[in-house]
Amino acid sequence: MLDQRIGPGTQRFAVLGESLAHTWSPYIHNSLFAAAGRDAVYLPVTVPVEKLGSAVDVLRSCFGGFNVTIPYKERIIPLLDEVDDAVRACGAVNTVENRDGRLIGHITDGLGMLRAIEEGGVAAEKADVLILGGGGAARVAGYEFLARGGRVTFAVRNPDKGNTLADELAKTQADGRARICVCPLGDIPSAHDILINCTPVGMYPHADECPVEEDVVARCGAVFDAIYNPRQTRLLRIARSREIPCVEGLGMLFYQAVAAQCFWFGDTGVSSGVQNEIYGQLLAQL
Ligand code: NAP
């Protein structure tokens, strides 16, 4: 069917990945464009690794911006003209802004996580957070909470990797490692404001697994799980049974897209109430 909304003046955006069969990004971005009345379209663009450079040349010449996903979040960096502080700290890009042919890299995953947590009614400013895991999601989470004056404890299965991550993030902080700790996943001390799971433990098909013992959950004031398949992980179910506020990972996916549009347009063109309605519609599809 001919889509009469799309014409020569339509602005083009895309997500670039190697396999995009399950991406929700076109649904989220096109819903936001429609709600804002923008003449813009967002497409999934599947690109094999050896064609990444030529694909980026095309996007530079005729796309307003694009997202990148696995396995291109690091590989894209040398192809860009500039990256922001968050990318320098986290070593990954998920959003590219095209400013008159100049490509600028940003990472909005951490912004999306923070917004999801705040929309869930949990205060993120100056929070003392316990982050499970030391990979990409843990790093962006740590960066954003430190940027908001918080304290971060990384609970990891490999302390050497955890200390390397802590040392790298410390270089981005005026007070060095003063607000960053590392501990073993099996030996987590003290209570924390927010527990954030950034390991894949509990993800489908291992939905009965939980990354920490129940007493660790009980010592935390709120829980966020970056996993969104299943939406209600075992970790979240344990927290809910103890009446601890919970936030599910799908919100991170949705609000990182909202943050990407803020880089492309300055704002999404719709109120936060409308954004939340679109998020509700996404939840209803699952
Ligand atoms: P990653 O870079 O591979 O990092 C995974 C981390 O979890 C590593 O520190 C790894 O430890 C640790 N880990 C893996 N298996 C473990 C186990 N069995 N026990 C204890 N620790 C384990 O992955 P990521 O990109 O950070 O993603 C982490 C999770 O966040 C995934 O579930 C992903 O789906 C989710 N995520 C969600 C969103 C969203 O929008 N909601 C966005 C990004 C990621 P080692 O370093 O020792 O291997």
Residues whose N, C-alpha, C, O or C-beta is under 5 A from the ligand:
A	BS01	NAP	G133 G134 G135 G136 A137 A138 R157 N158 K161 C198 T199 P200 V201 M203 A226 I227 Y228 G249 L250 M252 L253
